[in-house]
């Protein structure tokens, strides 16, 4: 094994020639000392002999030191050729030493942002390549690409990672110069990094577990859009309303889908026309929901109120219609007026719609004896979200309404809603206090005695996202 190999493996390097020379020097010194001692015994002067001995030993030590410096452990000043020297940019040292290190640090510190972009290109060879070349010229990385074939041309949907200093207008202009038309672009986020098949499968799973997830699944599938459900019959009249055809209908920025029980789901996205691929995906989700029928998760939480009573909070649906009607009958006219903002007629006309998971989610507060004492509704109102509460008179001011409200707001946040609102009367101090207790930014609007309180959830979501990012980076 060579000296270089042994040194690389961490073993000490020992030279046999160096050891022989050192031993010879010591033996010579010992021989001289012995001769001096014999001479002393024959009567020579002690001072002279001591001087000679010192001179011989000093010469031996000096020779050993010279040999060690010339053939010792220190590496030679010139390269031995045992291994090539590292390039300058790979040599160890403080960051930023040398031009190569500065260039590397600059590249690592670059900040990028995500963009979602959709553009239409001609259906001919080379059109997509020209688009990709134009993006590459601006150091834009294409993370994912989906194609939506049309009768004329192809719609290409990109997820891009671009330098922070590159604006949406600059990206759109380069795409237009490369042959793209009808370009649409907006900021993306981490959720867009999930590929389309995985996202669709996840949305299908959520829809299969909970019928109330269908509008949310459609919204996440299609982006920012307005979704409205139209029942098959007009409430209270029994008159059949015009619905969508069984196979659905696609008209540019509007699609109509046949929902269960003959209802119609209308989806509108004015800023971007739907493609046939998006229509097929949405129709498949609605068909899955139809085949599975009404369903909600069957679980409940037992809560102990401040006064010691236990109540159960669970999801409710149309199966609770009779119990909900009985609770309405026990409520006073003033309580019902606070909830419905006016005279209340037949409660069945409201409850059947409110308890349907097709239009939102409902939470029920139930005593240990099984009696409903409170209902909370989270209603999908187009692209907005409304919260409505009703608590039986004998159970008011006990924390039931606040608990229902807190859980409904959490549901809205998990569903990605930017805000929620409640409509009540300005004299309803209990609702106002419950909304304030949420600790969220609130907006108030009063019109003719009707109070609309909007809680903004986007600020809370952004704060949570910043906290999660800080934890991820170890700050």
C-alpha positions as CSV (number, residue, x, y, z in Angstrom):
1,X,0.0,0.0,0.0
2,X,1.5,3.4,-1.0
3,X,2.0,6.2,1.4
4,X,-0.6,8.3,-0.3
5,X,-3.2,5.6,0.0
6,X,-2.4,5.0,3.7
7,X,-2.7,8.7,4.4
8,X,-6.0,8.9,2.5
9,X,-7.4,6.1,4.7
10,X,-6.4,7.9,7.9
11,X,-3.4,5.6,8.8
12,X,0.0,7.1,9.9
13,X,2.7,7.1,7.2
14,X,6.0,5.7,8.5
15,X,9.3,5.7,6.4
16,X,11.8,2.8,7.2
17,X,14.7,4.8,5.9
18,X,14.1,7.7,8.3
19,X,14.0,5.3,11.2
20,X,17.4,3.6,10.1
21,X,19.1,7.0,9.8
22,X,17.9,8.1,13.3
23,X,19.0,4.8,14.8
24,X,22.5,5.0,13.2
25,X,22.9,8.6,14.6
26,X,22.1,7.4,18.1
27,X,24.4,4.4,17.9
28,X,27.2,6.7,16.7
29,X,26.6,9.0,19.6
30,X,26.7,6.1,22.0
31,X,30.0,4.8,20.5
32,X,31.6,8.2,20.9
33,X,30.4,8.5,24.5
34,X,31.8,5.0,25.2
35,X,35.2,6.0,23.7
36,X,35.2,9.2,25.8
37,X,34.5,7.2,28.9
38,X,37.4,4.8,28.2
39,X,39.7,7.7,27.5
40,X,38.8,9.3,30.8
41,X,39.6,6.1,32.6
42,X,43.2,6.2,31.0
43,X,43.8,9.7,32.4
44,X,42.8,12.3,29.7
45,X,41.6,15.6,30.8
46,X,37.9,15.6,31.8
47,X,37.1,19.1,30.6
48,X,38.5,18.3,27.1
49,X,36.7,15.1,26.9
50,X,33.4,16.7,28.0
51,X,33.8,19.3,25.3
52,X,34.4,16.7,22.6
53,X,31.4,14.6,23.8
54,X,29.1,17.6,23.6
55,X,30.4,18.5,20.1
56,X,29.7,15.0,18.8
57,X,26.2,14.8,20.3
58,X,25.3,18.2,19.0
59,X,26.5,17.2,15.5
60,X,24.3,14.0,15.7
61,X,21.3,16.0,16.8
62,X,21.7,18.5,14.1
63,X,22.1,15.8,11.4
64,X,18.9,14.1,12.6
65,X,17.0,17.4,12.6
66,X,18.2,18.2,9.0
67,X,17.1,14.7,7.8
68,X,13.7,15.1,9.5
69,X,13.0,18.4,7.8
70,X,14.1,17.1,4.4
71,X,12.2,13.8,4.7
72,X,9.7,14.4,7.4
73,X,5.9,14.5,7.8
74,X,5.3,17.9,6.2
75,X,4.2,17.7,2.6
76,X,6.5,19.0,-0.1
77,X,6.0,22.5,-1.4
78,X,5.4,21.2,-4.9
79,X,2.5,18.9,-5.9
80,X,3.3,15.2,-5.8
81,X,0.9,14.2,-8.5
82,X,-0.8,11.7,-6.2
83,X,-4.2,13.5,-6.8
84,X,-5.2,16.5,-9.0
85,X,-5.9,19.8,-7.2
86,X,-9.6,20.8,-6.8
87,X,-11.0,23.5,-9.1
88,X,-11.1,26.9,-7.5
89,X,-14.9,26.9,-7.3
90,X,-14.9,23.6,-5.3
91,X,-12.2,24.4,-2.9
92,X,-13.2,24.7,0.8
93,X,-13.2,28.2,2.2
94,X,-15.6,31.0,3.3
95,X,-18.7,31.6,1.2
96,X,-18.2,34.3,-1.4
97,X,-14.5,33.8,-2.0
98,X,-13.9,34.0,-5.7
99,X,-16.1,34.8,-8.7
100,X,-17.5,31.3,-9.0
101,X,-18.7,31.3,-5.4
102,X,-20.3,34.7,-5.8
103,X,-22.2,33.4,-8.9
104,X,-23.4,30.3,-7.1
105,X,-24.6,32.3,-4.1
106,X,-26.5,34.7,-6.4
107,X,-28.2,31.8,-8.1
108,X,-29.2,30.2,-4.8
109,X,-30.7,33.4,-3.4
110,X,-33.1,33.9,-6.4
111,X,-36.7,34.1,-5.4
112,X,-39.4,32.5,-7.6
113,X,-43.2,32.5,-7.7
114,X,-45.8,30.1,-9.1
115,X,-48.1,31.1,-11.9
116,X,-51.1,29.3,-13.4
117,X,-51.4,30.1,-17.1
118,X,-53.7,29.0,-19.8
119,X,-53.4,29.9,-23.5
120,X,-54.6,28.6,-26.9
121,X,-52.2,27.6,-29.6
122,X,-52.6,26.3,-33.1
123,X,-53.0,22.5,-33.5
124,X,-49.9,22.0,-35.6
125,X,-46.4,20.7,-35.1
126,X,-43.9,23.0,-33.4
127,X,-46.5,25.4,-31.8
128,X,-46.0,24.1,-28.3
129,X,-42.2,24.0,-28.8
130,X,-42.1,27.6,-29.7
131,X,-44.1,28.5,-26.6
132,X,-41.7,26.5,-24.4
133,X,-38.7,28.2,-26.0
134,X,-40.2,31.6,-25.3
135,X,-40.7,30.8,-21.6
136,X,-37.2,29.3,-21.3
137,X,-35.7,32.6,-22.6
138,X,-37.1,34.3,-19.5
139,X,-35.8,31.5,-17.1
140,X,-39.4,30.2,-16.6
141,X,-39.6,26.6,-15.5
142,X,-42.6,24.5,-16.6
143,X,-43.7,22.4,-13.7
144,X,-46.7,20.8,-15.3
145,X,-48.7,20.9,-18.5
146,X,-52.2,19.8,-19.5
147,X,-53.7,19.9,-22.9
148,X,-57.4,20.4,-23.7
149,X,-58.1,19.7,-27.4
150,X,-60.7,21.8,-29.1
151,X,-62.3,21.8,-32.5
152,X,-59.9,24.5,-33.6
153,X,-56.6,24.7,-31.7
154,X,-55.6,23.4,-28.3
155,X,-55.8,24.9,-24.9
156,X,-52.6,24.4,-22.9
157,X,-52.7,24.8,-19.2
158,X,-49.3,25.4,-17.4
159,X,-48.0,25.6,-13.9
160,X,-45.0,27.8,-14.1
161,X,-42.1,28.8,-11.7
162,X,-40.8,32.1,-12.7
163,X,-38.3,34.7,-11.2
164,X,-40.0,37.1,-8.8
165,X,-39.1,40.1,-10.9
166,X,-40.9,38.8,-14.0
167,X,-44.4,40.2,-14.1
168,X,-47.5,38.5,-15.5
169,X,-47.7,41.0,-18.3
170,X,-44.2,40.1,-19.4
171,X,-45.0,36.4,-19.4
172,X,-48.2,37.0,-21.4
173,X,-46.4,39.2,-23.9
174,X,-43.8,36.6,-24.6
175,X,-46.4,33.9,-24.9
176,X,-48.4,36.0,-27.4
177,X,-45.2,36.7,-29.4
178,X,-44.7,32.9,-29.6
179,X,-48.2,32.3,-31.0
180,X,-50.4,31.9,-27.9
181,X,-53.8,33.6,-27.9
182,X,-56.5,34.3,-25.3
183,X,-53.9,34.0,-22.6
184,X,-55.1,33.9,-19.0
185,X,-52.6,34.0,-16.0
186,X,-52.9,34.2,-12.2
187,X,-50.7,33.5,-9.2
188,X,-50.6,29.9,-8.1
189,X,-49.9,28.3,-4.7
190,X,-48.5,25.0,-3.3
191,X,-51.9,23.2,-3.9
192,X,-51.3,23.6,-7.6
193,X,-48.2,21.4,-7.4
194,X,-50.5,18.3,-7.1
195,X,-51.0,16.7,-10.6
196,X,-54.5,16.7,-12.1
197,X,-55.2,12.9,-11.7
198,X,-54.2,12.9,-8.0
199,X,-56.3,16.1,-7.4
200,X,-59.4,14.6,-9.1
201,X,-59.1,11.3,-7.2
202,X,-58.8,13.2,-3.9
203,X,-61.9,15.3,-4.7
204,X,-63.8,12.1,-5.7
205,X,-62.9,10.6,-2.3
206,X,-64.1,13.6,-0.4
207,X,-67.4,13.6,-2.4
208,X,-67.9,9.9,-1.7
209,X,-67.6,10.4,2.1
210,X,-69.8,13.5,2.3
211,X,-72.5,14.7,0.0
212,X,-72.0,18.3,1.2
213,X,-68.5,18.2,-0.4
214,X,-69.8,18.3,-4.0
215,X,-70.0,22.1,-4.4
216,X,-66.6,22.5,-2.8
217,X,-65.1,19.7,-4.9
218,X,-66.4,21.4,-8.1
219,X,-65.0,24.8,-7.0
220,X,-61.5,23.3,-6.3
221,X,-61.6,21.4,-9.6
222,X,-62.6,24.4,-11.7
223,X,-61.0,27.3,-9.9
224,X,-62.8,30.5,-8.9
225,X,-66.4,30.0,-10.0
226,X,-69.9,30.6,-8.8
227,X,-72.0,27.4,-8.1
228,X,-75.7,27.5,-7.5
229,X,-78.1,24.6,-6.9
230,X,-81.7,24.8,-8.2
231,X,-84.1,22.3,-6.7
232,X,-86.4,20.4,-9.1
233,X,-89.5,22.0,-7.7
234,X,-90.0,25.6,-6.5
235,X,-90.1,25.7,-2.7
236,X,-93.7,25.8,-1.3
237,X,-95.3,25.7,-4.8
238,X,-94.8,22.1,-5.9
239,X,-94.2,23.5,-9.4
240,X,-91.6,21.6,-11.4
241,X,-88.8,23.9,-12.6
242,X,-86.9,23.7,-15.8
243,X,-83.7,21.7,-15.2
244,X,-80.6,20.7,-17.1
245,X,-80.7,17.8,-19.6
246,X,-79.5,14.4,-18.2
247,X,-76.2,14.7,-20.0
248,X,-75.7,18.3,-18.9
249,X,-75.0,21.4,-21.0
250,X,-71.9,23.4,-21.7
251,X,-72.2,27.0,-23.0
252,X,-68.9,28.8,-22.9
253,X,-68.4,30.1,-19.4
254,X,-71.5,28.4,-18.0
255,X,-72.2,24.7,-17.5
256,X,-75.4,23.1,-16.2
257,X,-75.3,19.6,-14.6
258,X,-78.2,17.3,-13.6
259,X,-78.0,16.8,-9.9
260,X,-79.7,14.1,-7.8
261,X,-83.5,14.3,-7.4
262,X,-83.8,16.2,-10.6
263,X,-82.1,19.4,-9.3
264,X,-79.8,21.5,-11.4
265,X,-76.3,22.6,-10.6
266,X,-75.2,25.7,-12.4
267,X,-71.5,26.6,-12.6
268,X,-70.4,30.0,-13.9
269,X,-66.8,31.3,-14.6
270,X,-67.1,34.5,-16.5
271,X,-63.4,35.1,-16.8
272,X,-62.5,31.9,-18.5
273,X,-64.5,29.5,-20.7
274,X,-64.8,25.9,-19.7
275,X,-63.2,23.2,-21.9
276,X,-64.8,19.9,-22.8
277,X,-62.2,18.2,-20.5
278,X,-63.3,20.2,-17.5
279,X,-67.0,19.6,-18.3
280,X,-66.3,15.8,-18.4
281,X,-64.6,15.9,-15.1
282,X,-67.3,17.9,-13.4
283,X,-70.0,15.7,-14.8
284,X,-68.2,12.6,-13.5
285,X,-68.1,14.0,-10.0
286,X,-71.8,14.8,-10.1
287,X,-72.6,11.3,-11.4
288,X,-70.6,9.8,-8.6
289,X,-72.5,11.9,-6.1
290,X,-75.8,10.8,-7.6
291,X,-75.0,7.1,-7.5
292,X,-74.0,7.2,-3.9
293,X,-77.1,9.0,-2.7
294,X,-77.5,11.2,0.4
295,X,-74.8,10.6,3.0
296,X,-73.0,12.4,5.8
297,X,-70.3,11.4,8.2
298,X,-71.8,9.7,11.3
299,X,-69.9,11.0,14.3
300,X,-70.5,13.2,17.3
301,X,-68.7,15.1,20.0
302,X,-69.9,15.2,23.6
303,X,-69.5,18.6,25.1
304,X,-70.0,19.7,28.7
305,X,-71.5,23.2,29.0
306,X,-70.3,25.6,31.7
307,X,-73.4,24.8,33.9
308,X,-72.6,21.1,33.7
309,X,-75.0,19.8,31.1
310,X,-73.8,17.5,28.4
311,X,-74.8,17.9,24.8
312,X,-73.8,16.1,21.6
313,X,-72.8,18.0,18.5
314,X,-73.1,16.1,15.2
315,X,-73.9,16.5,11.5
316,X,-77.6,16.6,10.6
317,X,-79.5,15.9,7.3
318,X,-83.0,15.3,6.0
319,X,-83.4,12.4,8.4
320,X,-83.6,14.9,11.2
321,X,-86.5,16.8,9.6
322,X,-89.1,15.7,12.2
323,X,-86.9,16.5,15.2
324,X,-86.1,19.9,13.7
325,X,-89.7,20.7,13.1
326,X,-90.5,19.8,16.7
327,X,-87.8,22.2,17.9
328,X,-89.3,24.9,15.7
329,X,-92.6,24.4,17.4
330,X,-91.0,24.9,20.8
331,X,-89.3,28.2,19.8
332,X,-91.0,31.5,20.6
333,X,-92.2,33.8,17.8
334,X,-89.4,36.3,18.7
335,X,-86.7,33.6,18.4
336,X,-88.0,32.5,15.0
337,X,-88.2,36.1,13.9
338,X,-84.6,36.7,14.8
339,X,-83.6,33.7,12.8
340,X,-85.8,34.2,9.7
341,X,-86.0,38.0,9.8
342,X,-89.7,38.1,9.5
343,X,-93.0,36.2,10.0
344,X,-92.5,32.4,9.8
345,X,-95.0,30.3,7.9
346,X,-94.7,26.6,7.4
347,X,-91.3,25.5,8.7
348,X,-91.2,22.5,6.4
349,X,-90.7,24.8,3.5
350,X,-87.4,26.0,5.0
351,X,-86.1,23.0,6.8
352,X,-86.2,20.5,3.9
353,X,-83.9,22.8,2.0
354,X,-81.7,23.7,4.9
355,X,-81.1,20.1,6.0
356,X,-80.2,18.9,2.5
357,X,-76.4,18.3,2.2
358,X,-76.7,19.4,-1.4
359,X,-76.9,23.1,-0.2
360,X,-74.4,23.0,2.7
361,X,-73.7,21.5,6.0
362,X,-75.8,21.4,9.1
363,X,-74.7,20.8,12.7
364,X,-77.2,19.8,15.4
365,X,-77.0,20.2,19.2
366,X,-78.7,17.3,20.9
367,X,-79.4,16.6,24.6
368,X,-78.6,13.2,26.2
369,X,-82.3,12.4,25.9
370,X,-82.1,12.8,22.0
371,X,-83.9,16.1,21.7
372,X,-82.6,18.7,19.3
373,X,-82.0,22.1,21.0
374,X,-79.9,23.9,18.3
375,X,-79.3,23.9,14.6
376,X,-76.4,25.6,12.8
377,X,-76.2,25.9,9.0
378,X,-73.3,26.5,6.7
379,X,-74.8,27.4,3.3
380,X,-73.1,27.6,0.0
381,X,-74.6,30.8,-1.4
382,X,-73.0,31.0,-4.9
383,X,-69.4,32.1,-4.3
384,X,-70.2,33.2,-0.8
385,X,-70.9,31.3,2.5
386,X,-73.6,32.1,5.0
387,X,-74.0,30.9,8.6
388,X,-77.4,30.7,10.2
389,X,-78.2,29.7,13.8
390,X,-81.3,28.7,15.7
391,X,-81.2,27.8,19.4
392,X,-84.3,26.8,21.4
393,X,-85.3,29.5,24.0
394,X,-84.6,27.4,27.1
395,X,-81.1,26.7,25.9
396,X,-80.0,30.2,24.9
397,X,-77.2,32.0,26.8
398,X,-75.6,28.6,27.7
399,X,-72.9,28.5,25.0
400,X,-74.7,26.3,22.5
401,X,-74.9,28.9,19.8
402,X,-71.3,29.9,20.3
403,X,-70.1,26.3,20.0
404,X,-72.1,25.8,16.8
405,X,-70.8,29.0,15.4
406,X,-67.2,28.2,16.2
407,X,-67.4,24.8,14.5
408,X,-69.1,26.1,11.4
409,X,-66.5,28.8,10.9
410,X,-63.8,26.2,11.2
411,X,-65.6,24.1,8.6
412,X,-65.7,27.1,6.3
413,X,-61.9,27.7,6.8
414,X,-61.1,24.1,6.0
415,X,-63.2,24.4,2.9
416,X,-61.1,27.3,1.7
417,X,-63.7,30.0,2.1
418,X,-62.3,33.5,2.2
419,X,-65.1,34.8,4.5
420,X,-68.5,33.9,6.0
421,X,-71.4,36.2,6.9
422,X,-74.5,36.1,9.1
423,X,-77.7,38.0,8.6
424,X,-79.5,39.0,11.8
425,X,-81.2,42.0,13.4
426,X,-79.3,44.8,15.1
427,X,-81.1,44.0,18.3
428,X,-79.7,40.4,18.4
429,X,-76.9,41.1,20.9
430,X,-76.2,37.4,21.4
431,X,-75.2,36.9,17.8
432,X,-73.1,40.0,17.7
433,X,-71.3,38.9,20.9
434,X,-70.7,35.4,19.5
435,X,-69.2,36.8,16.3
436,X,-66.9,39.1,18.2
437,X,-65.7,36.2,20.4
438,X,-64.3,34.5,17.2
439,X,-61.4,37.0,17.3
440,X,-61.6,37.5,13.5
441,X,-61.6,40.7,11.4
442,X,-65.3,41.7,11.1
443,X,-67.2,44.0,8.7
444,X,-70.6,45.4,9.6
445,X,-73.4,46.6,7.3
446,X,-76.8,47.8,8.6
447,X,-79.7,48.3,6.2
448,X,-83.2,49.0,7.6
449,X,-82.7,47.2,10.8
450,X,-81.0,44.2,9.2
451,X,-77.4,43.6,10.3
452,X,-74.9,41.7,8.1
453,X,-71.7,40.7,9.8
454,X,-68.9,39.3,7.7
455,X,-65.9,37.5,9.2
456,X,-62.8,37.5,7.0
457,X,-61.0,34.1,7.1
458,X,-58.3,34.8,4.5
459,X,-56.2,36.8,6.9
460,X,-56.3,33.9,9.3
461,X,-55.4,31.4,6.5
462,X,-52.5,33.6,5.5
463,X,-51.2,33.8,9.1
464,X,-51.4,30.0,9.4
465,X,-49.6,29.6,6.1
466,X,-46.8,31.9,7.3
467,X,-46.5,30.0,10.5
468,X,-46.3,26.7,8.8
469,X,-43.7,28.1,6.4
470,X,-41.7,29.4,9.3
471,X,-41.7,26.0,11.0
472,X,-40.7,24.3,7.8
473,X,-37.7,26.6,7.4
474,X,-36.8,26.1,11.1
475,X,-37.2,29.7,12.1
